[in-house]
């Protein structure tokens, strides 16, 4: 399943390694809220400093049911039990509360 996600995301081996190094330890959460701020898409995820989340960490956003890569979230602010960051990626319209956010695929 994970190799399918990687293939559909068209990530080279070098890019996968770069992302893994940038991502840090494996942390899994879910999207709680999606909103637009100053014409840019943002989301809040269900993990925070209590889970090891730090500003600048990158989460991959995945559709649990279909296993599709939807985009990334780069953390800009962190609280004990949630974090908020800017969204980017190929399927932003599909990012909604309940989809998975993971530091590693």
Biopython code that builds the backbone (N, CA, C, O; Angstrom):
import numpy as np
from Bio.PDB.StructureBuilder import StructureBuilder

atoms = [
    (1, "UNK", "N", (0.823, -1.196, 0.000)),
    (1, "UNK", "CA", (0.000, 0.000, 0.000)),
    (1, "UNK", "C", (0.865, 1.256, 0.000)),
    (1, "UNK", "O", (0.588, 2.206, -0.732)),
    (2, "UNK", "N", (1.921, 1.257, 0.830)),
    (2, "UNK", "CA", (2.783, 2.433, 0.898)),
    (2, "UNK", "C", (3.531, 2.671, -0.402)),
    (2, "UNK", "O", (3.692, 3.818, -0.819)),
    (3, "UNK", "N", (3.993, 1.606, -1.052)),
    (3, "UNK", "CA", (4.694, 1.796, -2.323)),
    (3, "UNK", "C", (3.762, 2.362, -3.378)),
    (3, "UNK", "O", (4.202, 3.120, -4.243)),
    (4, "UNK", "N", (2.481, 2.011, -3.326)),
    (4, "UNK", "CA", (1.500, 2.580, -4.253)),
    (4, "UNK", "C", (1.356, 4.074, -4.006)),
    (4, "UNK", "O", (1.302, 4.861, -4.952)),
    (5, "UNK", "N", (1.293, 4.463, -2.749)),
    (5, "UNK", "CA", (1.194, 5.886, -2.406)),
    (5, "UNK", "C", (2.413, 6.636, -2.934)),
    (5, "UNK", "O", (2.278, 7.708, -3.523)),
    (6, "UNK", "N", (3.583, 6.084, -2.728)),
    (6, "UNK", "CA", (4.816, 6.731, -3.182)),
    (6, "UNK", "C", (4.835, 6.847, -4.701)),
    (6, "UNK", "O", (5.203, 7.891, -5.240)),
    (7, "UNK", "N", (4.441, 5.779, -5.396)),
    (7, "UNK", "CA", (4.409, 5.819, -6.869)),
    (7, "UNK", "C", (3.439, 6.873, -7.371)),
    (7, "UNK", "O", (3.773, 7.637, -8.277)),
    (8, "UNK", "N", (2.234, 6.926, -6.794)),
    (8, "UNK", "CA", (1.241, 7.889, -7.268)),
    (8, "UNK", "C", (1.641, 9.319, -6.927)),
    (8, "UNK", "O", (1.181, 10.254, -7.583)),
    (9, "UNK", "N", (2.476, 9.510, -5.928)),
    (9, "UNK", "CA", (2.962, 10.847, -5.583)),
    (9, "UNK", "C", (4.138, 11.251, -6.469)),
    (9, "UNK", "O", (4.573, 12.403, -6.431)),
    (10, "UNK", "N", (4.659, 10.309, -7.270)),
    (10, "UNK", "CA", (5.778, 10.561, -8.183)),
    (10, "UNK", "C", (7.005, 11.128, -7.462)),
    (10, "UNK", "O", (7.630, 12.071, -7.946)),
    (11, "UNK", "N", (7.344, 10.554, -6.312)),
    (11, "UNK", "CA", (8.498, 10.995, -5.553)),
    (11, "UNK", "C", (9.719, 10.159, -5.927)),
    (11, "UNK", "O", (9.670, 8.929, -5.894)),
    (12, "UNK", "N", (10.810, 10.829, -6.280)),
    (12, "UNK", "CA", (12.050, 10.115, -6.565)),
    (12, "UNK", "C", (12.607, 9.563, -5.254)),
    (12, "UNK", "O", (12.200, 9.983, -4.171)),
    (13, "UNK", "N", (13.536, 8.625, -5.361)),
    (13, "UNK", "CA", (14.162, 8.050, -4.164)),
    (13, "UNK", "C", (14.865, 9.138, -3.370)),
    (13, "UNK", "O", (14.800, 9.151, -2.141)),
    (14, "UNK", "N", (15.534, 10.050, -4.061)),
    (14, "UNK", "CA", (16.216, 11.150, -3.377)),
    (14, "UNK", "C", (15.213, 12.024, -2.636)),
    (14, "UNK", "O", (15.455, 12.408, -1.492)),
    (15, "UNK", "N", (14.091, 12.343, -3.275)),
    (15, "UNK", "CA", (13.069, 13.190, -2.638)),
    (15, "UNK", "C", (12.457, 12.479, -1.428)),
    (15, "UNK", "O", (12.181, 13.116, -0.412)),
    (16, "UNK", "N", (12.246, 11.168, -1.530)),
    (16, "UNK", "CA", (11.708, 10.401, -0.411)),
    (16, "UNK", "C", (12.650, 10.495, 0.788)),
    (16, "UNK", "O", (12.200, 10.671, 1.920)),
    (17, "UNK", "N", (13.958, 10.379, 0.541)),
    (17, "UNK", "CA", (14.956, 10.460, 1.603)),
    (17, "UNK", "C", (14.952, 11.849, 2.229)),
    (17, "UNK", "O", (15.004, 11.981, 3.452)),
    (18, "UNK", "N", (14.891, 12.895, 1.388)),
    (18, "UNK", "CA", (14.854, 14.263, 1.895)),
    (18, "UNK", "C", (13.641, 14.473, 2.787)),
    (18, "UNK", "O", (13.752, 15.071, 3.857)),
    (19, "UNK", "N", (12.492, 13.988, 2.355)),
    (19, "UNK", "CA", (11.264, 14.141, 3.133)),
    (19, "UNK", "C", (11.366, 13.401, 4.456)),
    (19, "UNK", "O", (10.971, 13.929, 5.495)),
    (20, "UNK", "N", (11.893, 12.181, 4.427)),
    (20, "UNK", "CA", (12.026, 11.390, 5.657)),
    (20, "UNK", "C", (12.930, 12.095, 6.660)),
    (20, "UNK", "O", (12.638, 12.102, 7.856)),
    (21, "UNK", "N", (14.033, 12.691, 6.183)),
    (21, "UNK", "CA", (14.948, 13.392, 7.079)),
    (21, "UNK", "C", (14.301, 14.641, 7.653)),
    (21, "UNK", "O", (14.523, 14.967, 8.819)),
    (22, "UNK", "N", (13.510, 15.340, 6.864)),
    (22, "UNK", "CA", (12.844, 16.566, 7.284)),
    (22, "UNK", "C", (11.687, 16.267, 8.238)),
    (22, "UNK", "O", (11.351, 17.090, 9.090)),
    (23, "UNK", "N", (11.086, 15.099, 8.095)),
    (23, "UNK", "CA", (9.878, 14.765, 8.823)),
    (23, "UNK", "C", (10.107, 14.426, 10.285)),
    (23, "UNK", "O", (9.222, 14.655, 11.109)),
    (24, "UNK", "N", (11.256, 13.893, 10.629)),
    (24, "UNK", "CA", (11.498, 13.520, 12.007)),
    (24, "UNK", "C", (10.873, 12.177, 12.354)),
    (24, "UNK", "O", (10.691, 11.330, 11.479)),
    (25, "UNK", "N", (10.542, 11.981, 13.631)),
    (25, "UNK", "CA", (10.014, 10.686, 14.073)),
    (25, "UNK", "C", (8.611, 10.432, 13.514)),
    (25, "UNK", "O", (7.909, 11.371, 13.141)),
    (26, "UNK", "N", (8.207, 9.163, 13.458)),
    (26, "UNK", "CA", (6.858, 8.871, 12.957)),
    (26, "UNK", "C", (5.786, 9.358, 13.929)),
    (26, "UNK", "O", (5.717, 8.910, 15.074)),
    (27, "UNK", "N", (4.956, 10.279, 13.456)),
    (27, "UNK", "CA", (3.845, 10.820, 14.245)),
    (27, "UNK", "C", (2.609, 10.771, 13.350)),
    (27, "UNK", "O", (2.648, 11.217, 12.204)),
    (28, "UNK", "N", (1.517, 10.229, 13.876)),
    (28, "UNK", "CA", (0.278, 10.112, 13.111)),
    (28, "UNK", "C", (-0.841, 10.878, 13.796)),
    (28, "UNK", "O", (-0.994, 10.820, 15.016)),
    (29, "UNK", "N", (-1.618, 11.595, 12.998)),
    (29, "UNK", "CA", (-2.771, 12.323, 13.501)),
    (29, "UNK", "C", (-3.830, 12.407, 12.417)),
    (29, "UNK", "O", (-3.734, 11.739, 11.388)),
    (30, "UNK", "N", (-4.829, 13.224, 12.653)),
    (30, "UNK", "CA", (-5.874, 13.440, 11.657)),
    (30, "UNK", "C", (-6.137, 14.941, 11.533)),
    (30, "UNK", "O", (-5.867, 15.720, 12.447)),
    (31, "UNK", "N", (-6.669, 15.314, 10.382)),
    (31, "UNK", "CA", (-7.062, 16.698, 10.154)),
    (31, "UNK", "C", (-8.307, 16.991, 10.994)),
    (31, "UNK", "O", (-9.285, 16.246, 10.942)),
    (32, "UNK", "N", (-8.266, 18.067, 11.758)),
    (32, "UNK", "CA", (-9.423, 18.486, 12.565)),
    (32, "UNK", "C", (-10.223, 19.581, 11.872)),
    (32, "UNK", "O", (-11.451, 19.618, 11.959)),
    (33, "UNK", "N", (-9.510, 20.476, 11.181)),
    (33, "UNK", "CA", (-10.170, 21.633, 10.584)),
    (33, "UNK", "C", (-9.358, 22.102, 9.383)),
    (33, "UNK", "O", (-8.130, 22.017, 9.382)),
    (34, "UNK", "N", (-10.051, 22.597, 8.364)),
    (34, "UNK", "CA", (-9.408, 23.169, 7.180)),
    (34, "UNK", "C", (-10.010, 24.548, 6.966)),
    (34, "UNK", "O", (-11.226, 24.721, 7.036)),
    (35, "UNK", "N", (-9.151, 25.528, 6.705)),
    (35, "UNK", "CA", (-9.660, 26.885, 6.462)),
    (35, "UNK", "C", (-8.671, 27.654, 5.584)),
    (35, "UNK", "O", (-7.516, 27.261, 5.424)),
    (36, "UNK", "N", (-9.153, 28.745, 5.028)),
    (36, "UNK", "CA", (-8.332, 29.622, 4.199)),
    (36, "UNK", "C", (-8.035, 30.884, 4.995)),
    (36, "UNK", "O", (-8.940, 31.524, 5.530)),
    (37, "UNK", "N", (-6.746, 31.234, 5.065)),
    (37, "UNK", "CA", (-6.308, 32.432, 5.756)),
    (37, "UNK", "C", (-5.461, 33.229, 4.762)),
    (37, "UNK", "O", (-4.459, 32.728, 4.251)),
    (38, "UNK", "N", (-5.863, 34.456, 4.496)),
    (38, "UNK", "CA", (-5.155, 35.319, 3.542)),
    (38, "UNK", "C", (-4.970, 34.605, 2.200)),
    (38, "UNK", "O", (-3.887, 34.631, 1.616)),
    (39, "UNK", "N", (-6.035, 33.972, 1.725)),
    (39, "UNK", "CA", (-6.054, 33.259, 0.441)),
    (39, "UNK", "C", (-5.104, 32.055, 0.377)),
    (39, "UNK", "O", (-4.737, 31.618, -0.714)),
    (40, "UNK", "N", (-4.711, 31.523, 1.523)),
    (40, "UNK", "CA", (-3.840, 30.335, 1.557)),
    (40, "UNK", "C", (-4.515, 29.261, 2.392)),
    (40, "UNK", "O", (-5.129, 29.559, 3.417)),
    (41, "UNK", "N", (-4.403, 27.998, 1.951)),
    (41, "UNK", "CA", (-5.057, 26.914, 2.687)),
    (41, "UNK", "C", (-4.248, 26.479, 3.922)),
    (41, "UNK", "O", (-3.037, 26.269, 3.848)),
    (42, "UNK", "N", (-4.945, 26.352, 5.046)),
    (42, "UNK", "CA", (-4.353, 25.898, 6.298)),
    (42, "UNK", "C", (-5.209, 24.781, 6.884)),
    (42, "UNK", "O", (-6.391, 24.649, 6.566)),
    (43, "UNK", "N", (-4.587, 23.981, 7.745)),
    (43, "UNK", "CA", (-5.323, 22.936, 8.446)),
    (43, "UNK", "C", (-4.773, 22.801, 9.855)),
    (43, "UNK", "O", (-3.620, 23.130, 10.133)),
    (44, "UNK", "N", (-5.636, 22.305, 10.737)),
    (44, "UNK", "CA", (-5.248, 21.979, 12.104)),
    (44, "UNK", "C", (-5.257, 20.468, 12.224)),
    (44, "UNK", "O", (-6.190, 19.809, 11.764)),
    (45, "UNK", "N", (-4.216, 19.913, 12.846)),
    (45, "UNK", "CA", (-4.119, 18.462, 13.024)),
    (45, "UNK", "C", (-4.214, 18.115, 14.507)),
    (45, "UNK", "O", (-4.032, 18.972, 15.372)),
    (46, "UNK", "N", (-4.500, 16.849, 14.784)),
    (46, "UNK", "CA", (-4.821, 16.387, 16.137)),
    (46, "UNK", "C", (-3.618, 16.025, 17.004)),
    (46, "UNK", "O", (-3.784, 15.360, 18.027)),
    (47, "UNK", "N", (-2.432, 16.439, 16.630)),
    (47, "UNK", "CA", (-1.229, 16.154, 17.418)),
    (47, "UNK", "C", (-0.468, 17.457, 17.647)),
    (47, "UNK", "O", (-0.540, 18.382, 16.838)),
    (48, "UNK", "N", (0.263, 17.515, 18.765)),
    (48, "UNK", "CA", (0.984, 18.737, 19.101)),
    (48, "UNK", "C", (2.281, 18.446, 19.835)),
    (48, "UNK", "O", (2.869, 17.376, 19.673)),
    (49, "UNK", "N", (2.727, 19.405, 20.646)),
    (49, "UNK", "CA", (4.008, 19.260, 21.330)),
    (49, "UNK", "C", (4.043, 18.028, 22.245)),
    (49, "UNK", "O", (5.102, 17.430, 22.434)),
    (50, "UNK", "N", (2.910, 17.655, 22.802)),
    (50, "UNK", "CA", (2.858, 16.462, 23.661)),
    (50, "UNK", "C", (3.196, 15.193, 22.871)),
    (50, "UNK", "O", (3.576, 14.178, 23.456)),
    (51, "UNK", "N", (3.057, 15.253, 21.543)),
    (51, "UNK", "CA", (3.350, 14.110, 20.676)),
    (51, "UNK", "C", (4.707, 14.247, 19.990)),
    (51, "UNK", "O", (5.105, 13.366, 19.227)),
    (52, "UNK", "N", (5.414, 15.336, 20.252)),
    (52, "UNK", "CA", (6.717, 15.555, 19.636)),
    (52, "UNK", "C", (6.693, 16.438, 18.399)),
    (52, "UNK", "O", (7.704, 16.548, 17.704)),
    (53, "UNK", "N", (5.566, 17.066, 18.110)),
    (53, "UNK", "CA", (5.469, 17.935, 16.948)),
    (53, "UNK", "C", (6.216, 19.240, 17.213)),
    (53, "UNK", "O", (6.131, 19.819, 18.296)),
    (54, "UNK", "N", (6.953, 19.687, 16.190)),
    (54, "UNK", "CA", (7.699, 20.936, 16.280)),
    (54, "UNK", "C", (7.400, 21.798, 15.057)),
    (54, "UNK", "O", (7.021, 21.295, 14.000)),
    (55, "UNK", "N", (7.576, 23.080, 15.223)),
    (55, "UNK", "CA", (7.401, 24.015, 14.107)),
    (55, "UNK", "C", (8.352, 23.620, 12.975)),
    (55, "UNK", "O", (9.516, 23.301, 13.216)),
    (56, "UNK", "N", (7.847, 23.644, 11.741)),
    (56, "UNK", "CA", (8.655, 23.306, 10.577)),
    (56, "UNK", "C", (8.524, 21.854, 10.132)),
    (56, "UNK", "O", (8.942, 21.517, 9.024)),
    (57, "UNK", "N", (7.954, 20.988, 10.965)),
    (57, "UNK", "CA", (7.770, 19.583, 10.588)),
    (57, "UNK", "C", (6.804, 19.480, 9.414)),
    (57, "UNK", "O", (5.887, 20.290, 9.273)),
    (58, "UNK", "N", (7.024, 18.478, 8.581)),
    (58, "UNK", "CA", (6.165, 18.253, 7.426)),
    (58, "UNK", "C", (5.365, 16.969, 7.600)),
    (58, "UNK", "O", (5.926, 15.912, 7.888)),
    (59, "UNK", "N", (4.066, 17.070, 7.426)),
    (59, "UNK", "CA", (3.171, 15.922, 7.484)),
    (59, "UNK", "C", (2.637, 15.639, 6.085)),
    (59, "UNK", "O", (2.315, 16.562, 5.336)),
    (60, "UNK", "N", (2.545, 14.369, 5.739)),
    (60, "UNK", "CA", (1.908, 13.956, 4.497)),
    (60, "UNK", "C", (0.442, 13.711, 4.798)),
    (60, "UNK", "O", (0.104, 13.076, 5.797)),
    (61, "UNK", "N", (-0.434, 14.217, 3.930)),
    (61, "UNK", "CA", (-1.871, 14.081, 4.124)),
    (61, "UNK", "C", (-2.374, 12.985, 3.192)),
    (61, "UNK", "O", (-2.176, 13.047, 1.978)),
    (62, "UNK", "N", (-3.039, 11.965, 3.783)),
    (62, "UNK", "CA", (-3.488, 10.789, 3.034)),
    (62, "UNK", "C", (-4.966, 10.525, 3.263)),
    (62, "UNK", "O", (-5.481, 10.719, 4.364)),
    (63, "UNK", "N", (-5.630, 10.088, 2.231)),
    (63, "UNK", "CA", (-7.012, 9.641, 2.340)),
    (63, "UNK", "C", (-6.972, 8.207, 2.858)),
    (63, "UNK", "O", (-6.501, 7.315, 2.154)),
    (64, "UNK", "N", (-7.452, 7.972, 4.065)),
    (64, "UNK", "CA", (-7.387, 6.634, 4.685)),
    (64, "UNK", "C", (-8.084, 5.572, 3.851)),
    (64, "UNK", "O", (-7.560, 4.471, 3.682)),
    (65, "UNK", "N", (-9.248, 5.891, 3.335)),
    (65, "UNK", "CA", (-10.042, 4.883, 2.621)),
    (65, "UNK", "C", (-9.425, 4.522, 1.283)),
    (65, "UNK", "O", (-9.306, 3.341, 0.954)),
    (66, "UNK", "N", (-9.032, 5.523, 0.507)),
    (66, "UNK", "CA", (-8.471, 5.251, -0.809)),
    (66, "UNK", "C", (-6.970, 5.096, -0.808)),
    (66, "UNK", "O", (-6.398, 4.584, -1.771)),
    (67, "UNK", "N", (-6.318, 5.533, 0.266)),
    (67, "UNK", "CA", (-4.866, 5.454, 0.335)),
    (67, "UNK", "C", (-4.180, 6.453, -0.571)),
    (67, "UNK", "O", (-3.004, 6.279, -0.892)),
    (68, "UNK", "N", (-4.886, 7.507, -0.999)),
    (68, "UNK", "CA", (-4.321, 8.485, -1.927)),
    (68, "UNK", "C", (-3.561, 9.589, -1.198)),
    (68, "UNK", "O", (-3.964, 10.050, -0.131)),
    (69, "UNK", "N", (-2.448, 9.997, -1.807)),
    (69, "UNK", "CA", (-1.672, 11.139, -1.315)),
    (69, "UNK", "C", (-2.413, 12.406, -1.715)),
    (69, "UNK", "O", (-2.688, 12.620, -2.896)),
    (70, "UNK", "N", (-2.741, 13.257, -0.725)),
    (70, "UNK", "CA", (-3.510, 14.467, -1.008)),
    (70, "UNK", "C", (-2.654, 15.731, -0.982)),
    (70, "UNK", "O", (-2.951, 16.697, -1.685)),
    (71, "UNK", "N", (-1.605, 15.729, -0.185)),
    (71, "UNK", "CA", (-0.755, 16.911, -0.090)),
    (71, "UNK", "C", (0.107, 16.874, 1.154)),
    (71, "UNK", "O", (0.281, 15.825, 1.774)),
    (72, "UNK", "N", (0.648, 18.032, 1.514)),
    (72, "UNK", "CA", (1.502, 18.144, 2.690)),
    (72, "UNK", "C", (1.031, 19.297, 3.567)),
    (72, "UNK", "O", (0.359, 20.221, 3.108)),
    (73, "UNK", "N", (1.399, 19.219, 4.835)),
    (73, "UNK", "CA", (1.146, 20.281, 5.792)),
    (73, "UNK", "C", (2.483, 20.580, 6.467)),
    (73, "UNK", "O", (3.114, 19.680, 7.023)),
    (74, "UNK", "N", (2.913, 21.836, 6.421)),
    (74, "UNK", "CA", (4.124, 22.255, 7.123)),
    (74, "UNK", "C", (3.676, 23.048, 8.340)),
    (74, "UNK", "O", (2.998, 24.068, 8.219)),
    (75, "UNK", "N", (4.063, 22.566, 9.515)),
    (75, "UNK", "CA", (3.609, 23.133, 10.788)),
    (75, "UNK", "C", (4.170, 24.536, 10.986)),
    (75, "UNK", "O", (5.373, 24.771, 10.872)),
    (76, "UNK", "N", (3.252, 25.469, 11.289)),
    (76, "UNK", "CA", (3.651, 26.847, 11.570)),
    (76, "UNK", "C", (3.434, 27.229, 13.029)),
    (76, "UNK", "O", (4.160, 28.069, 13.562)),
    (77, "UNK", "N", (2.443, 26.621, 13.683)),
    (77, "UNK", "CA", (2.238, 26.878, 15.109)),
    (77, "UNK", "C", (1.831, 25.581, 15.793)),
    (77, "UNK", "O", (1.127, 24.748, 15.223)),
    (78, "UNK", "N", (2.294, 25.434, 17.036)),
    (78, "UNK", "CA", (2.066, 24.190, 17.774)),
    (78, "UNK", "C", (1.583, 24.496, 19.178)),
    (78, "UNK", "O", (2.084, 25.402, 19.844)),
    (79, "UNK", "N", (0.601, 23.724, 19.613)),
    (79, "UNK", "CA", (0.112, 23.763, 20.985)),
    (79, "UNK", "C", (0.260, 22.352, 21.542)),
    (79, "UNK", "O", (0.639, 21.446, 20.800)),
    (80, "UNK", "N", (-0.026, 22.136, 22.820)),
    (80, "UNK", "CA", (0.178, 20.803, 23.397)),
    (80, "UNK", "C", (-0.546, 19.666, 22.659)),
    (80, "UNK", "O", (0.014, 18.582, 22.497)),
    (81, "UNK", "N", (-1.786, 19.906, 22.212)),
    (81, "UNK", "CA", (-2.551, 18.810, 21.617)),
    (81, "UNK", "C", (-3.007, 19.049, 20.190)),
    (81, "UNK", "O", (-3.853, 18.312, 19.683)),
    (82, "UNK", "N", (-2.465, 20.064, 19.531)),
    (82, "UNK", "CA", (-2.785, 20.296, 18.127)),
    (82, "UNK", "C", (-1.741, 21.201, 17.499)),
    (82, "UNK", "O", (-0.992, 21.897, 18.185)),
    (83, "UNK", "N", (-1.715, 21.170, 16.178)),
    (83, "UNK", "CA", (-0.783, 22.014, 15.428)),
    (83, "UNK", "C", (-1.502, 22.522, 14.186)),
    (83, "UNK", "O", (-2.421, 21.881, 13.676)),
    (84, "UNK", "N", (-1.067, 23.684, 13.710)),
    (84, "UNK", "CA", (-1.653, 24.278, 12.516)),
    (84, "UNK", "C", (-0.538, 24.568, 11.524)),
    (84, "UNK", "O", (0.555, 24.994, 11.897)),
    (85, "UNK", "N", (-0.841, 24.323, 10.240)),
    (85, "UNK", "CA", (0.162, 24.575, 9.225)),
    (85, "UNK", "C", (-0.435, 24.821, 7.865)),
    (85, "UNK", "O", (-1.631, 24.637, 7.639)),
    (86, "UNK", "N", (0.430, 25.242, 6.962)),
    (86, "UNK", "CA", (0.027, 25.551, 5.595)),
    (86, "UNK", "C", (-0.019, 24.279, 4.756)),
    (86, "UNK", "O", (0.860, 23.422, 4.850)),
    (87, "UNK", "N", (-1.056, 24.175, 3.940)),
    (87, "UNK", "CA", (-1.242, 23.032, 3.057)),
    (87, "UNK", "C", (-0.685, 23.316, 1.668)),
    (87, "UNK", "O", (-0.711, 24.451, 1.192)),
    (88, "UNK", "N", (-0.181, 22.265, 1.027)),
    (88, "UNK", "CA", (0.256, 22.332, -0.370)),
    (88, "UNK", "C", (0.068, 20.947, -0.964)),
    (88, "UNK", "O", (0.075, 19.951, -0.241)),
    (89, "UNK", "N", (-0.098, 20.882, -2.262)),
    (89, "UNK", "CA", (-0.173, 19.568, -2.881)),
    (89, "UNK", "C", (-1.180, 19.460, -3.993)),
    (89, "UNK", "O", (-1.875, 20.419, -4.329)),
    (90, "UNK", "N", (-1.246, 18.258, -4.566)),
    (90, "UNK", "CA", (-2.045, 18.044, -5.769)),
    (90, "UNK", "C", (-3.552, 17.918, -5.554)),
    (90, "UNK", "O", (-4.317, 18.116, -6.498)),
    (91, "UNK", "N", (-3.996, 17.596, -4.347)),
    (91, "UNK", "CA", (-5.419, 17.324, -4.116)),
    (91, "UNK", "C", (-5.961, 18.075, -2.910)),
    (91, "UNK", "O", (-6.601, 17.481, -2.042)),
    (92, "UNK", "N", (-5.711, 19.377, -2.852)),
    (92, "UNK", "CA", (-6.119, 20.182, -1.700)),
    (92, "UNK", "C", (-7.623, 20.159, -1.468)),
    (92, "UNK", "O", (-8.073, 20.205, -0.323)),
    (93, "UNK", "N", (-8.400, 20.089, -2.535)),
    (93, "UNK", "CA", (-9.862, 20.097, -2.398)),
    (93, "UNK", "C", (-10.375, 18.865, -1.658)),
    (93, "UNK", "O", (-11.488, 18.880, -1.132)),
    (94, "UNK", "N", (-9.575, 17.796, -1.611)),
    (94, "UNK", "CA", (-9.989, 16.570, -0.944)),
    (94, "UNK", "C", (-9.557, 16.515, 0.523)),
    (94, "UNK", "O", (-9.924, 15.584, 1.241)),
    (95, "UNK", "N", (-8.793, 17.492, 0.966)),
    (95, "UNK", "CA", (-8.357, 17.519, 2.365)),
    (95, "UNK", "C", (-9.490, 18.087, 3.206)),
    (95, "UNK", "O", (-9.933, 19.219, 3.011)),
    (96, "UNK", "N", (-9.947, 17.261, 4.154)),
    (96, "UNK", "CA", (-11.083, 17.620, 4.997)),
    (96, "UNK", "C", (-10.895, 16.963, 6.368)),
    (96, "UNK", "O", (-10.044, 16.086, 6.517)),
    (97, "UNK", "N", (-11.673, 17.376, 7.366)),
    (97, "UNK", "CA", (-11.552, 16.736, 8.682)),
    (97, "UNK", "C", (-11.696, 15.217, 8.575)),
    (97, "UNK", "O", (-12.567, 14.699, 7.875)),
    (98, "UNK", "N", (-10.812, 14.527, 9.294)),
    (98, "UNK", "CA", (-10.852, 13.070, 9.321)),
    (98, "UNK", "C", (-9.800, 12.393, 8.464)),
    (98, "UNK", "O", (-9.527, 11.209, 8.668)),
    (99, "UNK", "N", (-9.186, 13.107, 7.496)),
    (99, "UNK", "CA", (-8.149, 12.457, 6.712)),
    (99, "UNK", "C", (-6.865, 12.400, 7.517)),
    (99, "UNK", "O", (-6.669, 13.190, 8.440)),
    (100, "UNK", "N", (-5.995, 11.474, 7.172)),
    (100, "UNK", "CA", (-4.812, 11.156, 7.953)),
    (100, "UNK", "C", (-3.655, 12.122, 7.677)),
    (100, "UNK", "O", (-3.445, 12.542, 6.539)),
    (101, "UNK", "N", (-2.908, 12.468, 8.728)),
    (101, "UNK", "CA", (-1.702, 13.284, 8.636)),
    (101, "UNK", "C", (-0.568, 12.492, 9.276)),
    (101, "UNK", "O", (-0.643, 12.127, 10.450)),
    (102, "UNK", "N", (0.491, 12.226, 8.496)),
    (102, "UNK", "CA", (1.609, 11.396, 8.988)),
    (102, "UNK", "C", (2.930, 12.048, 8.632)),
    (102, "UNK", "O", (3.078, 12.644, 7.566)),
    (103, "UNK", "N", (3.893, 11.927, 9.541)),
    (103, "UNK", "CA", (5.217, 12.459, 9.236)),
    (103, "UNK", "C", (5.963, 11.536, 8.283)),
    (103, "UNK", "O", (6.840, 11.986, 7.545)),
    (104, "UNK", "N", (5.628, 10.260, 8.291)),
    (104, "UNK", "CA", (6.288, 9.308, 7.404)),
    (104, "UNK", "C", (5.258, 8.443, 6.708)),
    (104, "UNK", "O", (4.233, 8.080, 7.286)),
    (105, "UNK", "N", (5.547, 8.115, 5.450)),
    (105, "UNK", "CA", (4.605, 7.287, 4.689)),
    (105, "UNK", "C", (4.662, 5.854, 5.097)),
    (105, "UNK", "O", (3.931, 5.027, 4.551)),
]
sb = StructureBuilder()
sb.init_structure("model")
sb.init_model(0)
sb.init_chain("A")
sb.init_seg("    ")
for serial, (resi, resn, name, xyz) in enumerate(atoms, 1):
    if name == "N":
        sb.init_residue(resn, " ", resi, " ")
    sb.init_atom(name, np.array(xyz, "f"), 0.0, 1.0, " ", f" {name:<3s}", serial, name[0])
structure = sb.get_structure()
